[in-house]
């Protein structure tokens, strides 16, 4: 059972797990940290997003491959004199 990352789903998880009006906090079943937005709830055990990824319960996010941007390319300015006169590359 997976919970969306919104307050309403966290409240539903808390009610499902038998917590009293969010006075008790959800703790990750794997590491024990307080989990405000559980990524996965299995039975009565909430898992945080990092622990869920490490346990193989959810897929890691795909990141776009970063190539050199146009801003990072170096362009020689022909109107400026060289700092050191003899360095012609």
RODO-2510 file (C-alpha; in nm, 4 decimals, decimal comma):
residues 89
     n   res          X          Y          Z
     1     x     0,0000     0,0000     0,0000
     2     x     0,1650     0,3243    -0,1096
     3     x     0,0928     0,6701     0,0300
     4     x     0,1097     0,9912    -0,1711
     5     x     0,3152     1,2770    -0,0333
     6     x     0,0313     1,4897     0,0984
     7     x    -0,1050     1,5638     0,4428
     8     x    -0,4331     1,3841     0,3854
     9     x    -0,2659     1,0523     0,3073
    10     x    -0,0408     1,0857     0,6137
    11     x    -0,3486     1,1355     0,8289
    12     x    -0,5087     0,8281     0,6711
    13     x    -0,1932     0,6257     0,7414
    14     x    -0,1950     0,7444     1,1013
    15     x    -0,5587     0,6398     1,1422
    16     x    -0,4845     0,3065     0,9720
    17     x    -0,1920     0,2462     1,2078
    18     x    -0,3995     0,3416     1,5120
    19     x    -0,2207     0,6631     1,6044
    20     x    -0,4145     0,9186     1,8076
    21     x    -0,4589     1,2418     1,6104
    22     x    -0,0938     1,2480     1,5025
    23     x     0,0268     1,2882     1,8651
    24     x     0,2274     0,9716     1,8191
    25     x     0,4622     0,9872     1,5253
    26     x     0,5178     0,7368     1,2477
    27     x     0,8574     0,5666     1,2675
    28     x     1,0305     0,3927     0,9781
    29     x     1,0213     0,0160     1,0215
    30     x     1,3768    -0,0213     0,8875
    31     x     1,5747     0,2556     1,0638
    32     x     1,3364     0,3884     1,3302
    33     x     1,3476     0,7526     1,2208
    34     x     1,0364     0,9694     1,2400
    35     x     0,8589     0,9522     0,9040
    36     x     0,6257     1,2391     0,8208
    37     x     0,5497     1,1116     0,4709
    38     x     0,5947     0,7347     0,4445
    39     x     0,6766     0,6228     0,0913
    40     x     0,5421     0,2703     0,1462
    41     x     0,3240     0,1198     0,4175
    42     x     0,3315    -0,2598     0,4389
    43     x     0,0743    -0,3874     0,6844
    44     x     0,1304    -0,1663     0,9880
    45     x     0,4915    -0,0804     0,9028
    46     x     0,5684     0,2530     0,7331
    47     x     0,8931     0,2923     0,5391
    48     x     1,0639     0,6240     0,4608
    49     x     1,1616     0,6977     0,1008
    50     x     1,5344     0,6272     0,1429
    51     x     1,4796     0,3008     0,3304
    52     x     1,2120     0,1958     0,0800
    53     x     1,4631     0,2500    -0,2030
    54     x     1,7372     0,0585    -0,0203
    55     x     1,4971    -0,2295     0,0485
    56     x     1,3929    -0,2373    -0,3184
    57     x     1,0316    -0,1419    -0,2519
    58     x     1,0324     0,1603    -0,4854
    59     x     1,2409     0,2508    -0,7886
    60     x     1,5001     0,5293    -0,7625
    61     x     1,4287     0,8483    -0,9541
    62     x     1,5720     0,8686    -1,3039
    63     x     1,7984     1,1656    -1,3460
    64     x     1,8675     1,3228    -1,6815
    65     x     2,2222     1,2845    -1,8071
    66     x     2,4045     1,6122    -1,7754
    67     x     2,6093     1,7170    -2,0704
    68     x     2,8112     2,0305    -2,1055
    69     x     2,5842     2,3314    -2,1193
    70     x     2,6302     2,6094    -2,3683
    71     x     2,7159     2,8371    -2,0765
    72     x     3,0070     2,6160    -1,9693
    73     x     3,1779     2,6181    -2,3095
    74     x     3,4782     2,8482    -2,3285
    75     x     3,4886     3,0869    -2,6213
    76     x     3,7962     3,2890    -2,6987
    77     x     3,7404     3,6631    -2,7103
    78     x     3,9387     3,7960    -3,0067
    79     x     3,8961     4,1617    -2,9123
    80     x     4,0870     4,1212    -2,5834
    81     x     4,4668     4,1168    -2,5698
    82     x     4,6432     3,8216    -2,4085
    83     x     4,7698     3,8638    -2,0552
    84     x     5,1007     3,7042    -2,1481
    85     x     5,2059     3,8121    -2,4988
    86     x     5,3777     3,4943    -2,6256
    87     x     5,1062     3,2378    -2,5465
    88     x     4,9394     3,1623    -2,8788
    89     x     4,7448     2,8422    -2,8627
***
